[in-house]
Amino acid sequence: MGIKNKPSLAQKKFLSYGLKKPDGKLSMFDRHGQEFSRDTVKSCIDHGWAKKRYRQPIGSSWLVCELTKTGRDALNE
């Protein structure tokens, strides 16, 4: 049984950061210090590949997330 929707290259780059951490926390920035697109992050959440880690302070636009089991499976396909 395969994953219906496969992550795009941008989504894979974002999600792959969670593989490197035991708690699956996803980085908001790539290896060049550039913030990942909010659309990329939100689409990963919408697909169930990532989930919000905790509630952000008022006024913060960052979505701190962690990789889900579904996200790990999508990366491993």
Residue frames relative to the residue before (quaternion, step in Angstrom):
aa qw qx qy qz dx dy dz
M 1.0000 0.0000 0.0000 0.0000 0.00 0.00 0.00
G 0.1780 -0.8288 0.5259 0.0693 3.61 -0.48 1.17
I 0.5999 -0.5256 0.4598 0.3904 3.48 -1.36 0.17
K 0.4586 -0.7014 0.4715 0.2747 3.61 -0.79 1.01
N 0.7866 0.1765 -0.0780 0.5865 3.56 0.78 -1.05
K 0.2099 -0.7794 0.5794 0.1135 3.54 -0.72 1.06
P 0.5436 -0.6309 0.4391 0.3371 3.58 -1.05 0.72
S 0.4742 -0.6330 0.5348 0.2973 3.53 -1.18 0.70
L 0.7089 -0.4313 0.3279 0.4516 3.57 -1.28 0.11
A 0.6634 0.4989 -0.3056 0.4664 3.61 0.90 -0.90
Q 0.6545 0.5008 -0.3110 0.4734 3.58 0.99 -0.82
K 0.6335 0.5290 -0.3278 0.4597 3.59 0.99 -0.80
K 0.6353 0.5272 -0.3317 0.4566 3.59 0.96 -0.85
F 0.6643 0.4971 -0.2989 0.4714 3.58 0.92 -0.91
L 0.7154 0.4740 -0.2607 0.4423 3.58 0.75 -1.07
S 0.6133 0.5956 -0.3540 0.3793 3.59 1.01 -0.74
Y 0.5646 0.5995 -0.3934 0.4088 3.60 1.14 -0.46
G 0.6336 0.5460 -0.3291 0.4383 3.59 1.11 -0.58
L 0.5860 0.5839 -0.3677 0.4248 3.58 1.20 -0.44
K 0.6757 0.5239 -0.2771 0.4384 3.55 1.15 -0.66
K 0.7217 0.3981 -0.2290 0.5180 3.59 1.24 -0.29
P 0.5209 -0.6664 0.4279 0.3186 3.61 -0.86 0.89
D 0.7180 0.4204 -0.2544 0.4929 3.60 1.09 -0.65
G 0.4968 -0.7025 0.3946 0.3223 3.60 1.31 0.03
K 0.3445 0.7555 -0.5002 0.2457 3.61 1.22 0.21
L 0.2901 -0.7647 0.5590 0.1365 3.54 -0.94 0.99
S 0.4297 -0.6993 0.5170 0.2431 3.54 -0.98 0.89
M 0.4170 -0.6922 0.5294 0.2582 3.56 -1.11 0.67
F 0.7498 0.3408 -0.1707 0.5408 3.57 1.30 -0.33
D 0.4377 -0.6815 0.5169 0.2771 3.56 -1.08 0.72
R 0.7344 -0.4436 0.2837 0.4282 3.56 -1.30 0.04
H 0.6621 0.4717 -0.3013 0.4983 3.60 1.28 -0.21
G 0.5723 -0.6243 0.3608 0.3907 3.57 1.30 0.12
Q 0.5087 0.6357 -0.4250 0.3957 3.58 1.28 0.19
E 0.4591 -0.6824 0.4936 0.2828 3.57 -0.92 0.91
F 0.4721 -0.6507 0.5101 0.3058 3.57 -1.01 0.81
S 0.5932 -0.5883 0.4263 0.3469 3.54 -1.11 0.74
R 0.5254 -0.6293 0.4777 0.3158 3.55 -1.01 0.88
D 0.6209 0.5443 -0.3392 0.4508 3.60 1.05 -0.73
T 0.6346 0.5206 -0.3255 0.4693 3.58 1.01 -0.79
V 0.6668 0.5003 -0.2988 0.4646 3.57 0.87 -0.97
K 0.6838 0.4873 -0.2912 0.4585 3.59 0.83 -0.98
S 0.6508 0.5081 -0.3342 0.4546 3.60 0.95 -0.75
C 0.6245 0.5226 -0.3380 0.4718 3.60 1.08 -0.65
I 0.6267 0.5092 -0.3264 0.4913 3.58 1.06 -0.72
D 0.6647 0.5244 -0.3006 0.4390 3.58 0.89 -0.95
H 0.6913 0.4562 -0.2701 0.4909 3.60 1.10 -0.70
G 0.4975 -0.6665 0.4203 0.3628 3.59 1.26 -0.23
W 0.4642 0.6895 -0.4337 0.3478 3.58 1.27 0.23
A 0.7632 0.1388 -0.0756 0.6265 3.56 1.25 -0.49
K 0.1142 -0.7709 0.6181 0.1032 3.55 -1.26 0.38
K 0.5864 -0.5642 0.4365 0.3839 3.53 -1.18 0.56
R 0.4168 -0.7386 0.4859 0.2114 3.52 -0.89 0.99
Y 0.7691 -0.1818 0.1372 0.5971 3.56 0.97 -0.85
R 0.6386 -0.5401 0.3928 0.3823 3.52 -1.28 0.35
Q 0.3695 -0.7387 0.5296 0.1932 3.54 -0.94 0.94
P 0.5818 -0.5648 0.4419 0.3837 3.59 -1.17 0.52
I 0.6409 -0.5219 0.3944 0.4016 3.57 -1.19 0.55
G 0.8014 0.2804 -0.2307 0.4754 3.54 -0.95 0.93
S 0.5858 0.5718 -0.3877 0.4239 3.59 1.19 -0.21
S 0.2769 -0.7771 0.5445 0.1515 3.58 -0.89 0.92
W 0.5146 0.6569 -0.4164 0.3610 3.59 1.25 -0.11
L 0.1969 -0.7364 0.6357 0.1218 3.52 -1.17 0.73
V 0.1277 -0.7902 0.5966 0.0580 3.58 -0.21 1.24
C 0.0222 -0.8387 0.5391 -0.0740 3.54 -0.59 1.22
E 0.2053 -0.7334 0.6224 0.1806 3.48 -1.41 0.08
L 0.5705 -0.6008 0.4568 0.3238 3.50 -1.25 0.61
T 0.2834 -0.7490 0.5755 0.1657 3.58 -1.00 0.84
K 0.6676 -0.4606 0.3780 0.4464 3.57 -1.29 0.13
T 0.6205 0.5386 -0.3335 0.4622 3.59 1.03 -0.77
G 0.6424 0.5202 -0.3102 0.4695 3.56 1.06 -0.77
R 0.6331 0.5191 -0.3236 0.4743 3.58 1.01 -0.82
D 0.6513 0.5162 -0.3080 0.4631 3.55 0.97 -0.91
A 0.6509 0.5246 -0.3148 0.4495 3.59 0.96 -0.88
L 0.6704 0.4905 -0.2930 0.4735 3.60 1.04 -0.76
N 0.7032 0.4757 -0.2612 0.4594 3.56 1.08 -0.70
E 0.5643 0.6102 -0.3906 0.3957 3.62 1.22 -0.09
